[in-house]
Amino acid sequence: MSDMIKVGIADLKIAKAPQKLTTLGLGSCVGVTIYDPTLKIGGMVHVMLPDSTAIKNNVNKAKFADTGVKELLDQLIAQGCKKSNCVAKIAGGAQMFKFSAQTETLRVGEKNIAAVQQILRELRIPIKASDVGDTFGRTIELNLENGSLLVRTIGKGEKEI
C-alpha cells in the first residue's frame, strides 16, 4: 500500500487523495485530523502532550496540542485549503494505566483531549467525530477520498467515524 503515509509520535503530515494517513499506537496521545472535503487534502498530527508553554524552546510543534493543531492548520492553508471548509476528527486520549491515587499529573489522556478540543474551538474548526478516552490504545487511518477515519482497537475491532 504505497499510498499510506505514516505519522510518527509527535509528528505531523499533510497528504492529498488518493493517499491515506495513519498513526499507530495512540495511548494517552491524541490523533487529530483536519480535512478539507472540497480539495480532498488533509493532515494528521500525533499529539503527545497538552501544553507547550512550560517548555522553553519548543522545537517540535507537533508534540503539543496547542502548537501542533495550529501548525497542522497553517500547513493545510498553505496548501490552498480554506479554513471554512475544514473539519476535524480526533481519537485517542486513553487512560492507559490504573492508578490507586488518581493524581493530576498522570491524567495525560484527559488533558490531551481537553487541550485538543480547546484549540480546535479557538481555531473555529468543528469536530465532526471523535473516539476518545477509555482505557485502550488505538490506531487510526484517514481516508482522504472521503474524510472517513478508521479507528482500530486491540480486542475491540474497528469502526469508521
LINQUIMO-V526100 format. One record per pair of residues at least 24 apart in sequence whose C-alpha atoms are under 10 Angstrom apart, sorted by sequence separation. I is the first residue (numbers start at 0). J is the second residue. D is the distance in whole Angstrom. If there is no record, write none. Layout:
# LINQUIMO-V526100
((I/J/D) (I/J/D))
This chain:
# LINQUIMO-V526100
((6/30/9) (15/39/6) (16/40/6) (20/44/10) (21/45/10) (43/67/10) (44/68/7) (108/132/7) (109/133/10) (14/39/9) (15/40/4) (16/41/8) (43/68/9) (108/133/9) (14/40/6) (15/41/6) (42/68/10) (44/70/9) (89/115/8) (108/134/10) (13/40/7) (14/41/6) (15/42/9) (44/71/7) (89/116/9) (13/41/6) (14/42/6) (43/71/7) (130/158/10) (12/41/9) (13/42/4) (14/43/9) (42/71/7) (43/72/10) (87/116/10) (130/159/10) (12/42/6) (13/43/7) (41/71/9) (42/72/8) (130/160/8) (11/42/7) (12/43/6) (13/44/9) (41/72/9) (128/159/10) (129/160/7) (11/43/6) (12/44/7) (42/74/8) (87/119/8) (128/160/6) (10/43/8) (11/44/4) (12/45/9) (31/64/9) (41/74/10) (42/75/7) (86/119/10) (127/160/9) (10/44/6) (11/45/7) (28/62/9) (29/63/10) (30/64/10) (41/75/7) (9/44/7) (10/45/6) (11/46/9) (28/63/10) (29/64/8) (33/68/9) (40/75/8) (6/42/10) (7/43/10) (8/44/8) (9/45/5) (10/46/8) (28/64/10) (31/67/9) (32/68/9) (88/124/10) (6/43/7) (7/44/9) (8/45/5) (9/46/6) (10/47/9) (31/68/7) (41/78/10) (86/123/9) (87/124/6) (88/125/9) (89/126/7) (93/130/10) (94/131/10) (95/132/9) (97/134/9) (5/43/10) (6/44/7) (7/45/7) (8/46/7) (9/47/6) (30/68/10) (33/71/8) (34/72/9) (40/78/8) (85/123/9) (86/124/6) (87/125/6) (88/126/5) (89/127/9) (90/128/9) (91/129/9) (92/130/9) (93/131/7) (94/132/7) (95/133/8) (96/134/7) (6/45/7) (7/46/10) (8/47/7) (9/48/9) (32/71/9) (33/72/7) (40/79/9) (41/80/9) (85/124/6) (86/125/5) (87/126/5) (88/127/6) (89/128/7) (90/129/6) (91/130/7) (92/131/6) (93/132/4) (94/133/6) (95/134/5) (96/135/9) (31/71/9) (32/72/10) (35/75/8) (38/78/10) (40/80/7) (82/122/9) (83/123/8) (84/124/9) (85/125/8) (86/126/6) (87/127/6) (88/128/5) (89/129/5) (90/130/5) (91/131/5) (92/132/5) (93/133/5) (94/134/5) (95/135/6) (34/75/9) (35/76/10) (38/79/8) (39/80/9) (82/123/8) (83/124/8) (84/125/10) (85/126/10) (86/127/6) (87/128/7) (88/129/6) (89/130/6) (90/131/5) (91/132/6) (92/133/8) (93/134/5) (94/135/7) (95/136/7) (33/75/8) (38/80/7) (82/124/7) (83/125/10) (85/127/10) (86/128/9) (87/129/9) (88/130/8) (89/131/7) (90/132/8) (91/133/9) (92/134/9) (93/135/6) (94/136/9) (37/80/8) (38/81/9) (91/134/10) (92/135/9) (93/136/7) (35/79/10) (36/80/9) (37/81/9) (41/85/9) (43/87/10) (91/135/8) (92/136/8) (93/137/9) (35/80/6) (40/85/9) (41/86/9) (42/87/10) (43/88/9) (44/89/10) (45/90/10) (46/91/10) (47/92/9) (91/136/7) (92/137/9) (34/80/9) (35/81/7) (38/84/9) (41/87/9) (43/89/9) (45/91/9) (46/92/9) (64/110/10) (65/111/10) (68/114/10) (90/136/10) (91/137/6) (35/82/8) (37/84/7) (38/85/10) (64/111/7) (68/115/7) (72/119/10) (90/137/8) (91/138/8) (11/59/10) (34/82/10) (35/83/9) (36/84/7) (37/85/9) (63/111/9) (64/112/9) (67/115/9) (90/138/9) (91/139/9) (10/59/8) (11/60/9) (12/61/10) (33/82/10) (35/84/6) (36/85/7) (64/113/9) (65/114/7) (69/118/8) (90/139/8) (9/59/7) (10/60/8) (11/61/6) (34/84/8) (35/85/5) (36/86/8) (64/114/6) (65/115/7) (68/118/7) (69/119/8) (72/122/9) (89/139/9) (9/60/8) (10/61/5) (11/62/9) (33/84/10) (34/85/5) (35/86/7) (63/114/9) (64/115/5) (65/116/10) (67/118/10) (68/119/7) (9/61/5) (10/62/7) (33/85/6) (34/86/5) (35/87/9) (63/115/9) (64/116/9) (65/117/9) (66/118/9) (69/121/10) (72/124/9) (8/61/9) (9/62/4) (10/63/10) (32/85/10) (33/86/6) (34/87/6) (64/117/9) (65/118/6) (69/122/8) (88/141/9) (7/61/10) (8/62/8) (9/63/8) (32/86/8) (33/87/4) (34/88/8) (64/118/7) (65/119/9) (68/122/9) (9/64/10) (32/87/5) (33/88/7) (64/119/10) (11/67/8) (31/87/7) (32/88/5) (33/89/9) (10/67/9) (11/68/9) (31/88/6) (32/89/6) (9/67/8) (13/71/8) (30/88/8) (31/89/5) (32/90/9) (49/107/8) (88/146/9) (90/148/9) (11/70/9) (12/71/8) (13/72/10) (30/89/6) (31/90/7) (48/107/7) (49/108/9) (87/146/9) (88/147/9) (89/148/9) (90/149/10) (91/150/9) (11/71/7) (29/89/7) (30/90/5) (31/91/9) (47/107/9) (48/108/9) (49/109/9) (50/110/9) (86/146/9) (88/148/7) (90/150/8) (13/74/8) (14/75/9) (29/90/6) (30/91/6) (47/108/9) (49/110/6) (50/111/8) (89/150/10) (12/74/9) (13/75/7) (28/90/9) (29/91/4) (30/92/8) (48/110/8) (49/111/5) (11/74/10) (12/75/10) (15/78/10) (27/90/10) (28/91/6) (29/92/5) (48/111/6) (49/112/8) (14/78/10) (26/90/10) (27/91/6) (28/92/5) (29/93/8) (47/111/7) (48/112/10) (49/113/8) (50/114/7) (13/78/9) (25/90/8) (26/91/6) (27/92/4) (28/93/7) (46/111/8) (49/114/5) (50/115/10) (25/91/5) (26/92/6) (27/93/5) (28/94/10) (46/112/10) (48/114/9) (49/115/7) (24/91/9) (25/92/7) (26/93/5) (27/94/6) (48/115/10) (25/93/8) (26/94/7) (27/95/7) (46/114/10) (26/95/6) (27/96/10) (46/115/9) (25/95/10) (26/96/10) (90/160/10) (89/160/9) (88/160/8) (27/105/10) (29/107/10) (27/106/8) (28/107/8) (29/108/8) (27/107/6) (28/108/6) (29/109/10) (26/107/10) (27/108/4) (28/109/10) (29/110/10) (30/111/10) (31/112/10) (26/108/8) (27/109/8) (28/110/10) (29/111/6) (30/112/10) (25/108/10) (27/110/9) (28/111/7) (29/112/7) (27/111/7) (28/112/9) (31/115/8) (27/112/9) (29/114/10) (30/115/9) (31/116/10) (29/115/8) (33/119/10) (31/119/10) (34/124/10) (33/124/8) (33/125/9) (33/126/9) (32/126/9) (33/127/10) (31/126/10) (43/139/10) (43/140/9) (31/129/9) (43/141/8) (30/129/10) (42/141/8) (30/130/10) (41/141/8) (29/130/10) (30/131/10) (41/142/9) (42/143/9) (29/131/8) (40/142/10) (41/143/6) (28/131/10) (29/132/9) (39/142/9) (40/143/6) (41/144/10) (27/131/9) (39/143/6) (40/144/9) (26/131/10) (27/132/8) (38/143/9) (39/144/6) (40/145/10) (41/146/8) (26/132/9) (27/133/10) (38/144/10) (39/145/7) (40/146/9) (26/133/10) (27/134/9) (30/137/9) (32/139/10) (34/141/9) (36/143/8) (39/146/8) (26/134/8) (27/135/9) (28/136/9) (29/137/9) (30/138/9) (31/139/10) (32/140/10) (33/141/10) (34/142/10) (35/143/9) (36/144/8) (37/145/10) (26/135/7) (27/136/8) (28/137/10) (30/139/8) (32/141/7) (34/143/8) (36/145/7) (25/135/9) (26/136/4) (27/137/10) (30/140/10) (35/145/10) (36/146/7) (24/135/10) (25/136/5) (26/137/7) (34/145/9) (35/146/8) (24/136/6) (25/137/5) (26/138/9) (34/146/6) (23/136/9) (24/137/6) (25/138/6) (33/146/9) (34/147/10) (23/137/7) (24/138/5) (25/139/8) (32/146/9) (22/137/9) (23/138/5) (24/139/9) (22/138/6) (23/139/7) (32/148/9) (21/138/7) (22/139/6) (23/140/9) (21/139/6) (22/140/7) (20/139/8) (21/140/4) (22/141/9) (20/140/6) (21/141/6) (19/140/7) (20/141/5) (21/142/9) (19/141/6) (20/142/7) (18/141/9) (19/142/5) (20/143/8) (18/142/7) (19/143/6) (17/142/8) (18/143/6) (19/144/8) (16/142/8) (17/143/6) (18/144/8) (14/141/10) (15/142/9) (16/143/5) (17/144/6) (19/146/10) (21/148/9) (24/151/10) (25/152/10) (14/142/10) (15/143/6) (16/144/5) (17/145/10) (20/148/9) (21/149/9) (23/151/9) (24/152/9) (14/143/8) (15/144/8) (16/145/9) (19/148/10) (21/150/10) (24/153/10) (16/146/9) (6/140/10) (5/140/9) (4/140/9) (3/140/9) (4/141/10) (3/141/9) (3/142/9))
